[in-house]
Amino acid sequence: MFLAALSPLMALPAAAEKLPKKVIVGAQLTGLFHIPGEHEGAGVYYEILQRALAESGLADQVEIIVMPMSRAKRGFVDKQYACYAPGITSFDLQDSSLDLQNVLISMPLNKAMVRVISRQEQPPVMQASDIPNHAVLSIVRGTPMSDEMQGIADRVMEVFEVSSETENVQMLMNKKVDYIFSFYPDVLFAYEELGISELPYSKQFSPLTMRDTMICHPGHEELFSAINEKLIQFAQNGVLKQMLGDLNMFADTPQGDQL
C-alpha cells in the first residue's frame, strides 16, 4: 500500500519533463528555412535561430518547425506558436483580421528585396512601367505584395503562383512566364540548386524591401529577449555575417545596417 501511494508522486518529475515545447514556426524560404526532406540542410535562418537557442540554454525547451508560409502565418495568428519568422513584414497588415499590433519584433536576421527578374535575352526591368500589360508573371505563393507589386499584378495578363523560388526560376527558363517576382537572397539558393548563373535584374529597382525578423506574441517575453540578445551579439561579433555568407543582403557589415 505504501509503495502504491508513492507511485503517483514518483511519476510527477517525469510528467514535468514532458511539458510541451514552445514553437518558433519558420515559413518555408529557399535557402533560409527548409521543410525537412525537401532540401539538404535546414536553411541558414534555422541554423541562426537554433544556435541562439543553444547558446541561451533554451534548446531543450523550444523547437523550430518549418512549414509553407501560408500555414505558418495562419498558425501564428491563431496563437498556435510562440514566435514566427521571417517577421511581420511578410504579413498583409491591411488585413484588419490580423491582430499583430502588439507583437515583439527582433532585430533583423537579414534584409530581403523583391527583384523583377527577366530572361537573358530580355533587357532588365528598370521600373514598373517597363513591364507591358500583356506580360505573364509568376511569384512564390505567400509572398507579401507591396502596392507597387499589386499594381503590376492587377494590370498584366496573368500571374501564376508557384511553390518555391526554384520553381519560379524554372517557369522563367521554360518561357512559361515573361518575368518573375523573386526575393533576394532566396533566389540565390535556387540558382545554386539549378546550377545556373544569375538572371538579369536591375539593382536600382526593388518594388519591395523588407527586414527579416523573428516576431513573438506577448507572453513570451523571456524567450524573445533571450534570442534577440543573441541576434544582437551575433551582429556585433560577426557571427551573423559569417553564417549568412553569400546570402547576406546587408551592405558592408551587418551591424551598420541593422542596429
Backbone as CSV, one residue per row, in Angstrom:
resi,resn,N_x,N_y,N_z,CA_x,CA_y,CA_z,C_x,C_y,C_z
1,MET,0.837,-1.198,0.000,0.000,0.000,0.000,0.882,1.262,0.000
2,PHE,1.937,1.246,0.812,2.820,2.409,0.902,3.468,2.723,-0.449
3,LEU,3.941,1.656,-1.146,4.549,1.827,-2.453,3.538,2.318,-3.467
4,ALA,2.309,1.803,-3.363,1.267,2.223,-4.292,0.944,3.698,-4.112
5,ALA,0.958,4.149,-2.835,0.665,5.557,-2.574,1.778,6.456,-3.092
6,LEU,3.016,5.959,-3.062,4.140,6.758,-3.523,4.216,6.868,-5.040
7,SER,3.698,5.874,-5.754,3.899,5.800,-7.198,3.404,7.032,-7.949
8,PRO,2.243,7.635,-7.611,1.851,8.856,-8.331,2.816,9.998,-8.082
9,LEU,3.345,10.086,-6.841,4.288,11.147,-6.527,5.589,10.967,-7.279
10,MET,6.019,9.697,-7.406,7.271,9.412,-8.130,7.131,9.740,-9.610
11,ALA,5.908,9.728,-10.123,5.705,9.991,-11.544,5.702,11.474,-11.866
12,LEU,5.579,12.341,-10.850,5.462,13.768,-11.098,6.668,14.360,-11.825
13,PRO,7.919,14.082,-11.421,9.052,14.651,-12.154,9.062,14.262,-13.618
14,ALA,8.720,12.987,-13.898,8.706,12.533,-15.294,7.660,13.291,-16.082
15,ALA,6.481,13.528,-15.465,5.423,14.249,-16.161,5.857,15.678,-16.443
16,ALA,6.572,16.271,-15.448,7.021,17.644,-15.632,7.991,17.767,-16.798
17,GLU,8.792,16.729,-17.007,9.759,16.755,-18.098,9.085,16.718,-19.460
18,LYS,7.834,16.306,-19.496,7.136,16.145,-20.767,6.257,17.342,-21.106
19,LEU,6.503,18.475,-20.451,5.772,19.679,-20.812,6.023,20.001,-22.287
20,PRO,4.982,20.427,-23.025,5.178,20.706,-24.452,6.169,21.841,-24.672
21,LYS,6.966,21.701,-25.701,7.934,22.736,-26.028,7.233,23.922,-26.685
22,LYS,7.765,25.119,-26.460,7.320,26.268,-27.219,7.830,26.125,-28.648
23,VAL,7.111,26.708,-29.589,7.447,26.533,-31.002,7.716,27.875,-31.669
24,ILE,8.841,27.937,-32.367,9.101,29.011,-33.327,8.778,28.423,-34.700
25,VAL,7.821,29.002,-35.399,7.467,28.481,-36.716,8.184,29.308,-37.776
26,GLY,8.874,28.609,-38.669,9.565,29.262,-39.773,8.800,29.038,-41.060
27,ALA,8.635,30.095,-41.847,7.977,29.976,-43.143,8.986,29.477,-44.172
28,GLN,8.596,28.490,-44.941,9.488,27.899,-45.938,10.032,28.980,-46.880
29,LEU,11.357,29.122,-46.892,12.040,30.092,-47.747,13.286,29.428,-48.306
30,THR,13.437,29.461,-49.607,14.545,28.773,-50.246,15.882,29.253,-49.694
31,GLY,16.672,28.306,-49.179,17.987,28.620,-48.644,17.970,29.126,-47.223
32,LEU,16.793,29.497,-46.701,16.692,30.138,-45.404,15.974,29.264,-44.385
33,PHE,14.818,28.745,-44.746,14.086,27.773,-43.937,13.658,26.641,-44.856
34,HIS,14.102,25.428,-44.580,13.734,24.283,-45.405,12.824,23.324,-44.651
35,ILE,11.787,22.850,-45.323,10.980,21.772,-44.778,11.821,20.502,-44.805
36,PRO,11.917,19.767,-43.696,12.764,18.573,-43.653,12.488,17.616,-44.812
37,GLY,13.569,17.176,-45.457,13.451,16.212,-46.545,13.362,16.822,-47.924
38,GLU,13.061,18.124,-48.011,12.909,18.750,-49.324,14.237,19.258,-49.880
39,HIS,15.156,19.640,-48.998,16.474,20.115,-49.411,17.498,19.594,-48.420
40,GLU,18.753,19.610,-48.844,19.827,19.249,-47.925,20.047,20.404,-46.953
41,GLY,20.117,20.097,-45.689,20.306,21.142,-44.688,18.993,21.779,-44.280
42,ALA,19.045,22.509,-43.175,17.821,23.088,-42.610,17.578,24.514,-43.068
43,GLY,18.576,25.176,-43.645,18.449,26.572,-44.030,19.139,27.471,-43.015
44,VAL,19.699,28.577,-43.493,20.567,29.391,-42.640,19.801,30.113,-41.526
45,TYR,18.547,30.538,-41.765,17.802,31.180,-40.682,17.525,30.175,-39.567
46,TYR,17.206,28.949,-39.946,17.006,27.891,-38.957,18.273,27.724,-38.127
47,GLU,19.419,27.673,-38.797,20.687,27.461,-38.095,21.020,28.625,-37.160
48,ILE,20.716,29.855,-37.600,20.978,31.028,-36.748,20.119,30.976,-35.493
49,LEU,18.818,30.724,-35.659,17.912,30.681,-34.506,18.227,29.489,-33.601
50,GLN,18.602,28.347,-34.189,18.945,27.185,-33.388,20.205,27.441,-32.575
51,ARG,21.164,28.138,-33.166,22.389,28.483,-32.425,22.056,29.448,-31.281
52,ALA,21.162,30.405,-31.542,20.748,31.338,-30.489,20.069,30.593,-29.342
53,LEU,19.233,29.611,-29.668,18.577,28.809,-28.630,19.605,28.014,-27.826
54,ALA,20.546,27.395,-28.531,21.550,26.577,-27.856,22.403,27.425,-26.919
55,GLU,22.853,28.588,-27.391,23.727,29.429,-26.570,22.963,30.103,-25.427
56,SER,21.630,30.159,-25.553,20.807,30.726,-24.477,20.344,29.675,-23.486
57,GLY,20.688,28.406,-23.744,20.261,27.316,-22.877,18.793,26.960,-23.028
58,LEU,18.203,27.281,-24.181,16.766,27.054,-24.393,16.465,25.938,-25.397
59,ALA,17.493,25.266,-25.878,17.294,24.278,-26.934,16.387,23.129,-26.514
60,ASP,16.357,22.814,-25.218,15.507,21.723,-24.736,14.069,22.168,-24.485
61,GLN,13.836,23.477,-24.517,12.512,23.998,-24.202,11.763,24.523,-25.421
62,VAL,12.476,24.715,-26.511,11.903,25.342,-27.700,12.309,24.538,-28.927
63,GLU,11.381,24.390,-29.873,11.721,23.757,-31.141,11.319,24.646,-32.301
64,ILE,12.025,24.497,-33.392,11.736,25.249,-34.609,11.083,24.300,-35.599
65,ILE,9.913,24.671,-36.075,9.180,23.874,-37.067,9.031,24.706,-38.330
66,VAL,9.306,24.119,-39.482,9.205,24.822,-40.758,8.023,24.274,-41.548
67,MET,7.246,25.181,-42.122,6.094,24.775,-42.938,5.840,25.843,-44.002
68,PRO,4.997,25.553,-44.999,4.700,26.575,-46.019,4.233,27.879,-45.383
69,MET,4.562,29.005,-46.029,4.332,30.312,-45.430,2.877,30.546,-45.040
70,SER,1.934,30.183,-45.888,0.535,30.456,-45.581,0.096,29.733,-44.305
71,ARG,0.536,28.485,-44.136,0.199,27.728,-42.924,0.914,28.285,-41.703
72,ALA,2.173,28.670,-41.882,2.948,29.220,-40.765,2.312,30.514,-40.263
73,LYS,1.939,31.397,-41.177,1.328,32.669,-40.793,-0.015,32.444,-40.110
74,ARG,-0.816,31.549,-40.671,-2.143,31.286,-40.094,-2.014,30.719,-38.684
75,GLY,-1.064,29.795,-38.495,-0.859,29.197,-37.182,-0.382,30.212,-36.156
76,PHE,0.475,31.136,-36.592,0.947,32.163,-35.671,-0.181,33.107,-35.279
77,VAL,-0.963,33.539,-36.270,-2.096,34.429,-35.988,-3.068,33.766,-35.020
78,ASP,-3.272,32.457,-35.173,-4.170,31.711,-34.281,-3.530,31.376,-32.939
79,LYS,-2.283,31.843,-32.731,-1.550,31.666,-31.475,-1.258,30.200,-31.146
80,GLN,-1.085,29.401,-32.217,-0.629,28.028,-32.023,0.870,28.003,-31.722
81,TYR,1.586,29.046,-32.131,3.034,29.084,-31.994,3.448,30.361,-31.264
82,ALA,4.525,30.258,-30.495,5.011,31.405,-29.720,5.597,32.487,-30.619
83,CYS,6.358,32.070,-31.621,7.088,33.019,-32.462,7.017,32.597,-33.921
84,TYR,7.334,33.546,-34.796,7.273,33.312,-36.245,8.414,34.076,-36.920
85,ALA,8.978,33.489,-37.937,9.963,34.160,-38.787,9.624,33.809,-40.238
86,PRO,9.787,34.744,-41.178,10.674,35.901,-41.212,10.062,37.252,-40.849
87,GLY,9.075,37.289,-39.991,8.687,38.568,-39.428,7.395,39.173,-39.915
88,ILE,7.069,40.320,-39.333,5.771,40.958,-39.530,5.601,41.512,-40.941
89,THR,6.708,41.827,-41.609,6.583,42.393,-42.955,6.139,41.368,-43.988
90,SER,6.119,40.089,-43.622,5.610,39.075,-44.548,4.084,38.963,-44.483
91,PHE,3.464,39.712,-43.548,2.011,39.739,-43.442,1.452,40.947,-44.190
92,ASP,0.213,40.820,-44.636,-0.510,41.940,-45.209,-1.198,42.667,-44.063
93,LEU,-0.606,43.760,-43.603,-1.150,44.457,-42.443,-2.413,45.250,-42.766
94,GLN,-2.795,45.308,-44.042,-4.060,45.940,-44.399,-5.236,45.010,-44.092
95,ASP,-4.943,43.758,-43.812,-5.987,42.803,-43.442,-6.380,43.067,-41.993
96,SER,-7.564,43.630,-41.802,-7.983,44.048,-40.463,-8.217,42.874,-39.529
97,SER,-8.248,41.650,-40.063,-8.489,40.482,-39.213,-7.227,40.055,-38.469
98,LEU,-6.062,40.630,-38.818,-4.809,40.232,-38.197,-4.541,41.090,-36.970
99,ASP,-4.466,40.450,-35.818,-4.194,41.165,-34.569,-2.704,41.049,-34.269
100,LEU,-1.906,41.876,-34.944,-0.451,41.774,-34.839,0.189,43.078,-34.384
101,GLN,-0.601,43.974,-33.837,-0.082,45.289,-33.489,0.847,45.260,-32.280
102,ASN,0.705,44.262,-31.420,1.479,44.246,-30.170,2.555,43.163,-30.141
103,VAL,2.887,42.588,-31.291,3.887,41.532,-31.291,5.269,42.107,-30.980
104,LEU,6.130,41.253,-30.447,7.520,41.614,-30.161,8.345,41.376,-31.422
105,ILE,9.152,42.346,-31.816,9.883,42.272,-33.085,11.379,42.302,-32.806
106,SER,12.088,41.286,-33.270,13.526,41.188,-33.028,14.306,42.091,-33.968
107,MET,15.586,42.218,-33.697,16.467,42.857,-34.673,16.538,41.966,-35.908
108,PRO,16.823,42.524,-37.077,16.794,41.744,-38.311,17.871,40.653,-38.375
109,LEU,17.477,39.518,-38.934,18.446,38.494,-39.285,19.128,38.850,-40.605
110,ASN,18.376,39.562,-41.461,18.858,39.837,-42.802,17.916,40.842,-43.451
111,LYS,18.283,41.302,-44.623,17.410,42.149,-45.427,16.941,41.327,-46.623
112,ALA,15.714,41.571,-47.079,15.182,40.862,-48.238,14.621,41.877,-49.219
113,MET,14.866,41.649,-50.498,14.402,42.570,-51.533,13.759,41.780,-52.663
114,VAL,12.589,42.214,-53.091,11.967,41.626,-54.270,12.613,42.241,-55.510
115,ARG,13.024,41.394,-56.415,13.565,41.832,-57.697,12.663,41.334,-58.824
116,VAL,12.588,42.109,-59.885,11.880,41.668,-61.090,12.931,41.101,-62.033
117,ILE,12.883,39.793,-62.240,13.920,39.083,-62.995,13.387,38.702,-64.374
118,SER,14.229,38.858,-65.370,13.863,38.524,-66.742,14.828,37.496,-67.309
119,ARG,14.542,37.001,-68.515,15.437,36.039,-69.165,16.656,36.762,-69.755
120,GLN,17.689,35.986,-70.080,18.943,36.560,-70.562,18.741,37.428,-71.802
121,GLU,17.809,37.038,-72.681,17.622,37.762,-73.938,16.773,39.021,-73.761
122,GLN,16.269,39.263,-72.567,15.424,40.420,-72.321,16.201,41.507,-71.568
123,PRO,15.868,42.769,-71.804,16.504,43.831,-71.011,15.979,43.807,-69.580
124,PRO,16.779,44.207,-68.608,16.300,44.226,-67.221,15.205,45.271,-67.021
125,VAL,14.321,45.000,-66.080,13.234,45.923,-65.749,13.788,47.010,-64.829
126,MET,13.748,48.241,-65.293,14.288,49.368,-64.538,13.228,50.069,-63.694
127,GLN,11.956,49.882,-64.074,10.836,50.492,-63.362,9.570,49.718,-63.709
128,ALA,8.521,49.915,-62.938,7.297,49.139,-63.114,6.715,49.287,-64.511
129,SER,6.826,50.476,-65.082,6.237,50.720,-66.409,6.942,49.959,-67.522
130,ASP,8.133,49.388,-67.245,8.829,48.574,-68.254,8.125,47.240,-68.491
131,ILE,7.257,46.832,-67.585,6.536,45.571,-67.728,5.255,45.836,-68.511
132,PRO,5.116,45.265,-69.717,3.922,45.549,-70.537,2.673,44.872,-69.977
133,ASN,1.522,45.397,-70.371,0.251,44.867,-69.871,-0.017,43.441,-70.329
134,HIS,0.586,43.026,-71.442,0.345,41.663,-71.954,1.294,40.635,-71.335
135,ALA,2.120,41.062,-70.375,3.109,40.155,-69.777,2.446,39.131,-68.867
136,VAL,3.153,38.005,-68.698,2.759,36.954,-67.756,3.877,36.824,-66.727
137,LEU,3.520,36.814,-65.437,4.495,36.757,-64.356,4.228,35.562,-63.462
138,SER,5.208,35.237,-62.625,4.984,34.259,-61.555,5.628,34.757,-60.270
139,ILE,5.131,34.222,-59.159,5.565,34.637,-57.833,5.381,33.467,-56.883
140,VAL,6.222,33.361,-55.862,6.073,32.285,-54.876,4.833,32.561,-54.026
141,ARG,4.015,31.540,-53.881,2.780,31.648,-53.101,3.079,32.122,-51.675
142,GLY,2.351,33.119,-51.211,2.542,33.635,-49.860,3.470,34.827,-49.777
143,THR,4.123,35.198,-50.894,4.995,36.364,-50.899,4.179,37.627,-50.636
144,PRO,4.600,38.473,-49.699,3.861,39.719,-49.465,3.917,40.617,-50.688
145,MET,2.869,41.396,-50.896,2.776,42.273,-52.067,2.745,43.722,-51.617
146,SER,3.661,44.519,-52.140,3.600,45.968,-51.918,2.542,46.550,-52.854
147,ASP,2.207,47.819,-52.644,1.241,48.474,-53.530,1.739,48.476,-54.968
148,GLU,3.041,48.683,-55.149,3.602,48.704,-56.500,3.511,47.330,-57.148
149,MET,3.816,46.269,-56.394,3.695,44.914,-56.933,2.240,44.591,-57.280
150,GLN,1.321,44.984,-56.394,-0.087,44.707,-56.641,-0.578,45.450,-57.882
151,GLY,-0.086,46.680,-58.070,-0.454,47.441,-59.262,-0.019,46.743,-60.536
152,ILE,1.185,46.170,-60.517,1.664,45.414,-61.679,0.809,44.171,-61.886
153,ALA,0.550,43.445,-60.795,-0.232,42.205,-60.890,-1.635,42.457,-61.417
154,ASP,-2.220,43.594,-61.047,-3.602,43.900,-61.463,-3.719,44.206,-62.946
155,ARG,-2.634,44.703,-63.563,-2.760,45.128,-64.955,-2.182,44.145,-65.977
156,VAL,-1.321,43.216,-65.549,-0.746,42.273,-66.520,-1.755,41.188,-66.860
157,MET,-1.415,40.400,-67.876,-2.352,39.398,-68.370,-2.627,38.309,-67.340
158,GLU,-1.560,37.810,-66.676,-1.743,36.718,-65.711,-0.561,36.658,-64.751
159,VAL,-0.840,36.218,-63.522,0.201,35.995,-62.520,0.010,34.590,-61.961
160,PHE,1.020,33.741,-62.129,0.986,32.379,-61.597,1.608,32.369,-60.198
161,GLU,1.056,31.549,-59.319,1.652,31.338,-58.002,2.321,29.970,-57.990
162,VAL,3.577,29.915,-57.542,4.336,28.669,-57.522,4.750,28.371,-56.076
163,SER,5.332,27.203,-55.877,5.594,26.746,-54.505,6.965,27.126,-53.972
164,SER,7.911,27.517,-54.837,9.268,27.814,-54.373,9.973,28.714,-55.371
165,GLU,11.089,29.323,-54.938,11.885,30.135,-55.854,12.511,29.278,-56.954
166,THR,12.812,28.035,-56.647,13.348,27.142,-57.682,12.332,26.959,-58.805
167,GLU,11.086,26.703,-58.426,10.031,26.557,-59.432,9.799,27.886,-60.158
168,ASN,9.934,28.982,-59.431,9.774,30.308,-60.022,10.785,30.522,-61.153
169,VAL,12.052,30.226,-60.866,13.108,30.380,-61.874,12.863,29.434,-63.049
170,GLN,12.429,28.214,-62.772,12.156,27.258,-63.848,11.042,27.743,-64.760
171,MET,10.034,28.404,-64.193,8.952,28.971,-65.012,9.513,29.971,-66.015
172,LEU,10.473,30.780,-65.592,11.073,31.771,-66.476,11.965,31.110,-67.518
173,MET,12.790,30.156,-67.089,13.694,29.479,-68.017,12.936,28.695,-69.085
174,ASN,11.800,28.128,-68.705,10.981,27.340,-69.639,10.041,28.207,-70.465
175,LYS,10.171,29.527,-70.320,9.395,30.517,-71.084,7.894,30.393,-70.865
176,LYS,7.518,29.936,-69.665,6.097,29.905,-69.321,5.633,31.267,-68.820
177,VAL,6.585,32.097,-68.391,6.283,33.466,-67.968,7.337,34.391,-68.558
178,ASP,7.016,35.690,-68.557,7.931,36.692,-69.101,8.851,37.269,-68.031
179,TYR,8.346,37.357,-66.800,9.111,37.906,-65.687,8.723,37.166,-64.408
180,ILE,9.606,37.248,-63.419,9.259,36.707,-62.102,9.551,37.741,-61.024
181,PHE,8.688,37.751,-60.006,8.985,38.449,-58.761,9.761,37.460,-57.896
182,SER,10.986,37.787,-57.541,11.788,36.879,-56.719,12.440,37.628,-55.574
183,PHE,12.506,36.940,-54.430,13.172,37.519,-53.266,14.663,37.216,-53.304
184,TYR,15.457,38.238,-53.149,16.866,38.079,-52.803,16.955,38.182,-51.285
185,PRO,17.605,37.228,-50.586,18.587,36.271,-51.098,18.025,34.903,-51.480
186,ASP,16.727,34.647,-51.288,16.165,33.316,-51.508,16.527,32.739,-52.881
187,VAL,16.432,33.583,-53.908,16.625,33.103,-55.271,18.063,32.653,-55.526
188,LEU,19.027,33.152,-54.740,20.413,32.726,-54.939,20.576,31.234,-54.706
189,PHE,19.855,30.714,-53.713,19.906,29.275,-53.449,19.276,28.508,-54.600
190,ALA,18.222,29.059,-55.203,17.574,28.406,-56.347,18.533,28.319,-57.527
191,TYR,19.294,29.390,-57.777,20.283,29.350,-58.854,21.317,28.263,-58.581
192,GLU,21.767,28.197,-57.337,22.764,27.183,-56.972,22.196,25.779,-57.163
193,GLU,20.949,25.599,-56.742,20.306,24.290,-56.866,20.146,23.876,-58.328
194,LEU,19.860,24.845,-59.192,19.654,24.559,-60.614,20.955,24.569,-61.406
195,GLY,22.054,25.030,-60.771,23.348,25.058,-61.441,23.432,26.081,-62.546
196,ILE,22.806,27.250,-62.365,22.822,28.291,-63.391,23.336,29.596,-62.790
197,SER,23.718,30.522,-63.690,24.147,31.857,-63.264,22.925,32.729,-63.008
198,GLU,23.157,33.858,-62.330,22.063,34.785,-62.056,21.454,35.304,-63.349
199,LEU,20.151,35.460,-63.354,19.436,36.024,-64.484,19.332,37.542,-64.307
200,PRO,19.044,38.271,-65.395,19.112,39.740,-65.347,18.055,40.385,-64.447
201,TYR,18.484,41.430,-63.734,17.586,42.300,-62.984,18.309,43.620,-62.746
202,SER,17.569,44.650,-62.422,18.160,45.938,-62.127,18.362,46.099,-60.628
203,LYS,19.578,46.435,-60.225,19.858,46.670,-58.811,19.236,47.979,-58.327
204,GLN,18.804,48.813,-59.260,18.210,50.092,-58.907,16.696,49.993,-58.667
205,PHE,16.106,48.827,-58.950,14.653,48.712,-58.823,14.278,47.530,-57.938
206,SER,13.607,47.823,-56.849,13.040,46.791,-55.985,11.651,47.258,-55.548
207,PRO,10.586,46.582,-56.004,9.234,47.003,-55.622,8.880,46.687,-54.173
208,LEU,9.767,45.984,-53.466,9.543,45.715,-52.045,10.877,45.403,-51.371
209,THR,11.191,46.144,-50.319,12.366,45.875,-49.485,11.894,45.734,-48.050
210,MET,12.360,44.709,-47.361,11.898,44.456,-46.000,13.004,43.842,-45.160
211,ARG,12.779,43.815,-43.854,13.708,43.198,-42.917,13.139,41.863,-42.458
212,ASP,13.963,40.829,-42.492,13.567,39.515,-41.983,13.867,39.469,-40.484
213,THR,12.849,39.258,-39.672,12.998,39.258,-38.227,12.315,38.027,-37.631
214,MET,12.356,37.910,-36.331,11.530,36.953,-35.592,10.531,37.768,-34.780
215,ILE,9.265,37.377,-34.833,8.251,38.046,-34.018,7.651,37.028,-33.053
216,CYS,7.273,37.513,-31.868,6.691,36.646,-30.843,5.451,37.315,-30.259
217,HIS,4.514,36.496,-29.815,3.327,37.022,-29.149,3.691,37.529,-27.757
218,PRO,3.011,38.583,-27.276,3.169,38.983,-25.880,2.882,37.783,-24.972
219,GLY,3.637,37.665,-23.909,3.528,36.490,-23.054,4.715,35.566,-23.212
220,HIS,5.512,35.818,-24.266,6.728,35.021,-24.496,7.955,35.929,-24.461
221,GLU,7.897,36.938,-23.567,8.976,37.926,-23.493,10.320,37.308,-23.141
222,GLU,10.330,36.304,-22.264,11.600,35.708,-21.843,12.283,35.013,-23.017
223,LEU,11.517,34.238,-23.773,12.054,33.574,-24.958,12.531,34.608,-25.969
224,PHE,11.678,35.603,-26.224,12.017,36.636,-27.199,13.308,37.365,-26.816
225,SER,13.402,37.783,-25.571,14.565,38.563,-25.125,15.854,37.754,-25.232
226,ALA,15.787,36.477,-24.883,16.982,35.637,-24.932,17.501,35.513,-26.363
227,ILE,16.592,35.298,-27.322,17.010,35.148,-28.718,17.453,36.490,-29.290
228,ASN,16.704,37.541,-28.985,17.046,38.855,-29.528,18.422,39.310,-29.045
229,GLU,18.743,39.059,-27.783,20.064,39.412,-27.267,21.164,38.672,-28.018
230,LYS,20.908,37.416,-28.346,21.898,36.640,-29.105,22.032,37.169,-30.531
231,LEU,20.932,37.562,-31.154,20.999,38.105,-32.511,21.805,39.401,-32.536
232,ILE,21.605,40.239,-31.538,22.390,41.474,-31.432,23.873,41.132,-31.275
233,GLN,24.157,40.152,-30.423,25.545,39.723,-30.215,26.135,39.167,-31.508
234,PHE,25.351,38.351,-32.226,25.839,37.770,-33.487,26.146,38.866,-34.518
235,ALA,25.344,39.929,-34.534,25.589,41.028,-35.469,26.868,41.774,-35.099
236,GLN,27.077,41.969,-33.821,28.218,42.754,-33.360,29.542,42.006,-33.475
237,ASN,29.523,40.678,-33.281,30.785,39.929,-33.312,31.072,39.261,-34.663
238,GLY,30.224,39.510,-35.653,30.468,38.991,-36.998,29.917,37.608,-37.267
239,VAL,29.320,36.963,-36.264,28.779,35.617,-36.454,27.648,35.619,-37.480
240,LEU,26.790,36.620,-37.406,25.652,36.687,-38.327,26.119,36.794,-39.774
241,LYS,27.047,37.676,-40.025,27.592,37.842,-41.375,28.253,36.553,-41.855
242,GLN,28.991,35.904,-40.958,29.672,34.657,-41.316,28.674,33.560,-41.644
243,MET,27.617,33.425,-40.824,26.629,32.367,-41.055,25.813,32.619,-42.324
244,LEU,25.491,33.877,-42.603,24.717,34.197,-43.806,25.540,33.981,-45.071
245,GLY,26.827,34.269,-45.012,27.688,34.084,-46.178,27.185,34.869,-47.382
246,ASP,27.068,34.204,-48.532,26.627,34.866,-49.761,25.164,35.305,-49.700
247,LEU,24.419,34.823,-48.706,23.011,35.209,-48.577,22.842,36.514,-47.802
248,ASN,23.958,37.091,-47.322,23.914,38.340,-46.579,23.548,39.495,-47.518
249,MET,22.428,40.170,-47.233,21.967,41.262,-48.076,22.262,42.637,-47.480
250,PHE,22.913,42.686,-46.307,23.267,43.966,-45.715,24.543,44.501,-46.352
251,ALA,24.579,45.811,-46.520,25.760,46.434,-47.106,26.904,46.434,-46.099
252,ASP,28.081,46.102,-46.574,29.287,46.110,-45.748,29.096,45.207,-44.521
253,THR,29.040,45.778,-43.322,28.890,44.972,-42.118,27.442,44.957,-41.694
254,PRO,26.920,43.811,-41.192,25.522,43.742,-40.818,25.140,44.717,-39.735
255,GLN,26.047,44.959,-38.765,25.647,45.810,-37.658,25.416,47.249,-38.107
256,GLY,26.075,47.691,-39.172,25.884,49.056,-39.643,24.495,49.284,-40.190
257,ASP,23.867,48.242,-40.724,22.556,48.378,-41.345,21.453,47.934,-40.418
258,GLN,21.775,47.190,-39.379,20.751,46.549,-38.585,20.401,47.309,-37.321
259,LEU,21.394,47.878,-36.664,21.154,48.370,-35.311,20.832,49.861,-35.309
